[in-house]
């Protein structure tokens, strides 16, 4: 396959599959007024994988302004609260509100149900092979860029 055909094939897959994946993962979250990115932040907070804006930036590999915009929406919805750390008044601690905990749990249940359909259609082995290949590509591209 020549480079032009390879690029065209990749673009077709991007629009046909990767964007479809994002849409499938986001669809169950619409009932909760959440984007996929906002849901991931809530899941990070729910699982104690992040407690500050900086933690989320590192975990999600996006900019502070992008995360700050998502957090603003989550605070406006009443899903996330922000308090000052007792040991360092410069640090802002993020946590799910009681409503946020309930919404995150319901959104996770809905998201898991959507993903379970993929497992039924493709099978666990094919999904694992695809995940492994994409992780390898991410690692190689990341190493090349840094």
N, C-alpha and C positions, 0 to 999 in steps of 0.2 A: 504494500500500500504506500503510495507516495505521500509526501508531507501535506499537500493540499487536501487530499482525500482524508487523511488522518485527522486534520484540523476540522474539516466539515463533519466527519463522523463524531468527533468529540462534542462539537457544538450541538449537533442533533441530539446526542445523549443528554447533554446539559439541559436543553429545553424540554426534552421528552421524559427524562427520568428524574434528574436531580431537582428541578423545579417542582415536579410532581411529588417527589418525596417531601419537600418542604410544605407543599400545600396539604398533603395527607396528614402530616404531623400537626399542622396548624389548625386544620378544620375543627377538631374536637374542642379546641381552646377558645374558639369564637364565642361559644355560649357563656364564657367567663370574662369576655372582653379582654382577652390576653393574646398578645402575639407570641410566637414560638420563643423569641428572645426573652420576653418578660417571664414566660413560664419557666425557662431554664434558670433565670435569676431566682425565682421563687423556690425552685427545686434545690438550688445550691444552698439557699438559706434554710430550707426545711431539713436538709441533710447535714447541716453544719459544715459544709464545704467552703463556705464564705461567710464573713460577718461584716466586711467593710467594702466600700466601693473599690478600693485597690485590690482586694482579694478577688472580686468578681472580674475586674479588668484582666488580672493575671490568668484566671481560670478560663475565661471565655476568649482571650486573645483579641480584644477589641479596645477601642480608645475610651478614655475616661468620659469625654463628652457623650459618647454613644450610650454608655451605661447610665450616666447621670440622667439622660432623657428618659430611658426606660424606667429608672427608679422614680422619677417624678410622676409618671403615669401610675405606677404601682402605689405610690403614696396617695395620689389623688383618688384612687379606687378604694383606699382604705385597706389594702392588702399588706403593706409594708410600713413599718415605723422606723424612725431614726432617732437614736439617743446619743448623748455624749458619753464617752468612756470615762469611768470613774478615775482610772489611773493616768489618763492622758487626755486632757480636755480638747486636744486638737483632733483626736480620733472620733469618728462617727460610727456607731455600731448600728447595723441594720438587723431587723428581725421581722418575722411574719407576725402580723396581728392575729388575734383569734379568728377573724374572718379570713385572713390570708391563709392560715393553716387549713381551714376547712376547704377553701377554694383550691388550694394546691393539691390536697388529697383527692378531691373530686376530679380535677383536671388530670391528675396522674392516672386515675382509674380510666378516664375516657381516652387518654393518649395510649395507654397500654392496650386497650381494646382495639384501637386502630392498628397498632403495631402487630398485635396477635393475628390480624388478618393477613399481613405480609408473610408471617411465619407459615400460615396455612397455605398460602398461594405458592411461595417460593421454596419453603422448607428451610429448616435451621442450617443445614450444611451449606446451601447456596448463599444464605445471608452472611454466614460466618466467613466464607471465602471472599465475598464482596467486601465485607468490613476489613478483612486482613489486607486485601489488595489496596483499598483506599487509604488505610493507615500507613502502609508502605510508601505509597505515593506522597502522602502528606509529609512523612519523615524525610524522604529524599528531597522534595521540593523545599522544605524548611531548611535543610542543611545547605542546599545550594544557595539560598537567599541570604544566609548568614555567614 
